[in-house]
Amino acid sequence: MLNNRLNPFELRSVVLFGSTSEIGLAILQELNLNHETEIIIVGRRSPELNLQANLPGNIITVLIDFESENDLVILENFLSNLN
């Protein structure tokens, strides 16, 4: 099982860029996530509801315009305050 080799510990926070990607979902499913994991999903549009429904943990969505300098500063500040 992939998560035992790459991630033998429990993750406290995970950030996924590209919230509607099937690749991103597959990566999240391979990680050792639990109901206490903080999952931050960052994207240009609202993530698909089925992506959120199939994941354990506290899910935070961040909508961002990657071409907006102001949005990037806000994202940088948000991410720098993660535990």
C-alpha positions in Angstrom: 0.0 0.0 0.0 1.5 3.3 -1.1 0.6 5.4 2.0 2.6 3.1 4.3 5.8 3.7 2.3 5.5 7.4 1.7 3.6 8.5 4.8 4.0 6.4 7.9 2.8 9.2 10.1 -0.5 11.0 10.3 -0.7 14.3 8.4 -2.0 17.3 10.2 -2.5 19.4 7.0 -2.6 18.8 3.3 -2.8 21.5 0.5 -4.2 20.5 -2.9 -3.8 22.9 -5.8 -6.2 22.2 -8.7 -9.3 21.1 -6.8 -11.2 19.4 -9.6 -8.3 17.2 -10.7 -8.8 13.4 -10.6 -5.0 13.2 -10.1 -5.3 15.4 -7.0 -8.1 13.2 -5.6 -6.0 10.0 -6.2 -3.1 11.5 -4.4 -5.3 12.5 -1.4 -6.8 9.0 -1.3 -3.2 7.5 -1.0 -2.2 9.7 1.9 -2.8 8.7 5.5 -5.7 11.1 6.1 -8.1 10.9 9.1 -10.9 12.9 10.5 -8.5 15.3 12.2 -6.5 16.1 9.0 -7.0 19.7 7.7 -7.4 19.5 3.9 -7.0 22.8 2.1 -8.3 22.7 -1.5 -7.1 25.6 -3.6 -8.5 26.4 -7.1 -10.0 28.8 -9.5 -13.5 27.5 -9.2 -15.5 25.8 -6.5 -14.4 22.2 -6.0 -16.7 19.4 -7.0 -18.9 18.3 -4.1 -18.1 14.6 -4.7 -14.4 15.4 -4.1 -15.2 16.8 -0.7 -17.8 14.1 0.2 -15.2 11.2 -0.2 -12.5 12.7 2.0 -12.1 12.5 5.8 -11.1 15.5 7.7 -11.8 19.2 8.0 -12.0 20.5 4.4 -11.3 24.2 3.7 -11.7 25.5 0.2 -9.8 28.6 -1.1 -11.0 30.1 -4.3 -8.2 32.1 -6.0 -7.4 33.9 -9.2 -3.8 32.9 -9.8 -3.4 36.0 -12.0 -4.3 38.3 -9.2 -1.3 39.6 -7.2 -3.7 40.4 -4.3 -5.1 36.9 -4.2 -1.6 35.4 -4.2 -0.6 37.6 -1.3 -3.7 36.5 0.6 -3.0 32.8 -0.2 0.7 33.2 0.9 -0.5 34.7 4.3 -3.0 31.9 4.7 -0.6 29.1 4.0 2.2 30.6 6.2 -0.2 30.5 9.2 -0.8 26.7 8.9 0.4 24.6 11.8 
